[in-house]
């Protein structure tokens, strides 16, 4: 059925799970914070989490800022891993609290 859809449209994976992306071979992928959280619970992502934490610690001594920086970097790191398996693009959703803040959304996207 997926092959039939490929003939008519572009298949996009809405997940952060690299194994699922490898299995279904979408053109593009999208992630959001809840998908990143789910993916982060998979053991193979531990090195990405560790790298994200180390990055955040190097950026700030403030614990709240470290948490935010860790989450941001984890989204970027998982996105980079996904890009190794798809030919197209990855879309990473920014914090939903920025939904009605166009300037904040753009600033966060540029930061990522």
N, C-alpha and C positions, 0 to 999 in steps of 0.2 A: 504494500500500500504506500509506503514511503517513496518508493521509486516512481509510482504513478504521480504522486504529488510533486516530485522533483521535475517532472516534465512540464508542469503548469506554473510552478512558483519557486521561490527560493526557500529552502529549508533553513530555519534559524533555531538553534538550541537555546532554551531558556533555563539554563542550569550552570552551576559551577563545577559539576562533576566531570572531570576529564575523561574518565572511562566511558561514560554515557556519550560524550561527544565523539570519542574515537569509534564507538560502536555505530552510531547513527550518521556520522560524517556530514554534519550540516555545513552549509556555506558560511554562515555567520553565527555568532552567539551573543547572548545578552546575559548579564548577571545583575543581581540586586543584593542588598544587604542580607536578606533572609536566605538567599541561595548561597551566599558566601559563608554565612554562619553554618549552614548545613554541610557544605563542602569542607569547612575547617575541622569538622569532627571526624573526618576520614584520616586514618593514620598516615597515608602517603603525603599529606599536606603539612606534616609536622615541620619539615625544613623550611617551608614557606612562612609558616607562623613564626618560627624562631628568627628568621631573617627580618621579618617585619617588626618584631619586638626589638631586635638589636638596632634597627634603623631608628625606631621611635625614641629609644633611650639616648641615641646620639643627637637627636634633634632638640630635646627639652628635658629639664629636670622635673617639670610639672606633671604629676601622675595623670591628671585628666587629659592633658594634651598628649601624653604618651599613648593613652588608650585610643584617642582619636587618630593619631598618626599611625598606630599599629593597624587599626581597621582600614584606614586608607591604603596603606602599603600592602596589606594582605589582598585587598581588592585588585590592586595593580599587579601584584605577583601572580595571583590566580589568573588574571586576564592574560598575562604574558605566557603562562603555561598553556592556556587554551589556544592562543595564537600559534603555538607550535603545531597544532593539530588541525586547524581550519584554514582554508584558503582566503577567507573573507575578513570581515571586521568583527571586533568585539565591542559591545556597548555595555558600559558600566554605569549603573544608576547611582546618582548622588543621593545624599541624605534626603529623605522625604520631607524633613522639616524645612527644606529649602524650596519646596514646591511653588510657593507664591512669591519667591524672592529671586527674580530673574538675575540680578547682578550677583547675588550669592551663589546661585546655581552655576553661572558661568565661571565665577572665580574658583569654585570648588573643582569644576571640570578641568580648568586650566592647571590647577594645582596637581590634580591626579596625573 
